[in-house]
Amino acid sequence: MPSFRKALVTGASSGLGRAICEELSARGAEVIACARRGALLETLVRDLEARGGRARAVELDVTSSAAVRETVLRADKDGPLDLVLAGAGVAEHSIQGERRADRTHQLLDVNLAGAVSTIEAGIEVLARRGGTVGVLSSLAGTRGLPGAAAYCASKAAVSTYVEARQVELSGHPVRLVDVQPGFVRTPMTAPNRFPMPFLMDVEAAARRTVDGLEAGHSVVRYPRRLAWPLRAIASSAPRGVWRRLLARKEPDEESPRRG
């Protein structure tokens, strides 16, 4: 498959989203980098241009469906897009204690509603001529994990949404790709204080992502050493067994707490 010519990426200011922009640019794509943090976007654009790439920064809050649609339509009008990637996402580190429901709604607004807005805007502009619409979900959407209820739910919902839309768009020229990374070394995972098996460098994850997008696979899961065992166990373990596998004993008062 040929490399992309022009790509719009949300969540581009840091982490895997930024690394994907760098990988796309290195492969010759013009990059429209979108995120809320304008200063970081401008730094990214300068870095890409210094390496000979073409890039533009657009400040965007994906929780505004109207703003997402307007941004995608405008970017396509300035020159046809052939990739729209919903990469914006937030983690769950602060969703504890009081007002948990409010924080969960905020996470879902970004990880689920924002992704859906980006997906549908991408489908709208690519429906006639074809192209690729991708979304960064996660292997965390495979089953519910303690300490990440909202995050797992958001990623599972996005994957289910994409699966249904893939069926609905069968025969259409738009390819929908669900990218499900495992643990990737980014600022989002840096605060984690639990084992992260097969933790990947962000550059390797970006290469896997873009390879899968270019190939047009319906689902891209990595690393395989984590993805397949996790799916096998998750699909076969009854809910009670799953709970026992993941149950964590609370430290007693005299034991040091990790934090």
N, C-alpha and C positions, 0 to 999 in steps of 0.2 A: 504494500500500500504506500502511496506517496505521503510525504510529510505534509502537515497542515500549512496552509498559506497565511491564514489570519485567524487568531484564536482570542476569545474573550474568556477570562478566568476571574471568578470571584474568590474572595479570601486570599488575595494575592500578596498581601503586605508582609507575610512572614510564614515560617514553617513549610509544610509541604506545598501549599499554594504558590509560595514564592519560588521554591525549587522547581516546580512544574513550569512556571513562566521561564525560568532560566533554561530548562531543558528544551522547551518549545522554541525559544529564541535561538539556541545553539543549532537546532535543526532547520532554521531558516524561516520560522513563522514570525509574522508581525503579531505583537502581543498587546492586547487591551487589558491592562491590569486594573482590577477593581477591588476596592476595600474601603473601610471607613477611615483608616489612618492614612491621611494624605501625605504626610511627611515621609513615611516609610515607603509609600508607593513611588514618590519622586526619587528616592534613593535607588529603588529597584530600577526605575526607568533609566537613570543615569548610568547605572552599572551595566545594563543591557546595551545601551547605546555605545558605551566605552568599548564594548567587545564587538562592535559592528552590527548590533541588532537594531530592530525597529520596534519601538514600544511607545505606549501612551498610558498615562495614569488617569483613572476616573474615580473620584470619591463616590462611594455607593454604600447605602445601608440596605441590605437585602431584605430587611423586614418590611420595606415598602414595596409592595408588588408593583405599583404604578411606576416607581423609580427604576426598578429592575427592567420592566418591559421597555420603558423609554430609553434606557441606556443601551440595551441590546439592539433595539430598532435603529437607534442613531448610529451605533458602531457599524451595523450592517449597511446602512445607507451610505456611509463614508467609504465603503469598500466591502465586498461580500465576505462574510464570515464563513468558515467551514468547520469551526469547532466552538462550542459554548460549553464551558465546564463550571458546574456549580461546586465550588471548593470552599465556600465560607462555612465555618463551623466553630463552635465553642465547646469547651469541656465542662465538667461538672464539679470542679474542685470546691466551688463556693456554695453548692446546693446542699446545705445541711441546716438543721435547727429551725428556727422560726422563719416564717414566710417562705417555706420550701415550695409551696404551690406556685407562688409568684415567680420565683427564680426558675422553676421548671417551665412555666409558660414562656419566660424570656428565652430559655434555651431552645424550646420547640419553635419559637418564632424564627430563630436563625437556622437551626439545623434541619427543620422539616419544612416550615412554610417558606423560608427563604430559598431552600433548594427547589421546592416545587415551582415557585415563581420563576426561577432561573431556567429550569427545565422547560416549562411551558413557553417562555419567551424564546428560547432556543428553537423549540419545535416550530413555533410560528414563523420565524425567519427562514428556516431551512426546509420547511415542508414541501416546497415546490421543486427546488433545485437539488436538495439532498445535502448531507453533511452529518456531523457527529455531535450529539449532545451527551455529555458525561456528567456524572455526579460522584463526589467522594463520599461514600458511606463508610462502612467499617466492618471488620470481622466482629466487632463488639455487638453488632446487630443480630448475631447468630442466636444467642440466648441472653436472658437477663443475668447481669453480673452485679453482685453486691457493691454498693458504693457508686454505681453508675446507672441507676435506674432510668433517669431521664435520657442520658446519653444513649444507652442501648436502645431504648424505645424509639428515639428519634431516628437512629440509623436503621433499625428494623423497619420502621414505617417508610423511610425513603426507599429502601430496597424493594419492599412490597409494592410501592407506588410505581417504581420503574418497571418491575416485572409485569404489572398489569398494563402499563402503557406500551410496553414492547409488543404485547399481544394485539392491542388496539391498533398499533401502527404497522402491523405486519403487511408487507407489500408496498409500504411507503418508502421513499428514499432516505428518510432520516434513520440513523443508527443511534440507539440509546445504549449507553454503556454504564454499568454499575461497577464502580471501582471500590473494592473492599480491602483496604490495607490492614495489616496487623499493627504492631507497635513500631512507631517511627520516632527517631530521635529529633524532637522539635521542642519549641518552647511550651507547647501544649502538654507534652508528656513529662517535661522536666520536673514538675512538682510531685509526680507519682512516687509513692513510698512502698510499692509492692513489686514483686518480681515481674519483669516484662520479657517473656521468653522470645528469643529470636529478634531482638530489637534491631531495627535496620537504620542505617544512615539515611538521611533525607535525600541525598543525591541518588542513591540506588533505588529508593522508593519512587522518585520522580521518573527515573528511566523506565521502571516497570509500568508506571501509570501511562506514560506517553506511548510506550510500545503497545499496550493493550488498547488504548484509544485509536491508534493508527490501524491496528488489526481489526477493529470494529467488533471485538468480542462482546457478547451480551453481559458477561460478568468477568471481572478481572480480580482475582484474589491472590494476595501474597502476604508473607512468604508461604510457599507451599508446605513447608515443614510444620507450620502452625495451622494453616487454613484447613487442610484435609483432616488431620486428627481432631481438630476442634469441631468441625462439622459432623464427623462420624460419631463422636461422643455425644454432642448436643442433640443430634437427631434420634439417638437410640435411648438416651437416659430418661426415664420417667421423671416427672417433676420432683417427686420426693427424693429420688436418688441425686438429682441435680442439686437440690438444696443441701444435702449432706456433703456432697463433694466440695461445695463452695462455702460451707459454714465456717466462720472465723470465730475462734474463741476470744472473748474480750479479755484483755490483760487485767490482772488484778491490780489493786490500788498501789501495791509496792513495786510493780513492774514498770520499767521505763516505757513510755509511749513513744511511738514513732511519729514524727511530725515535722 
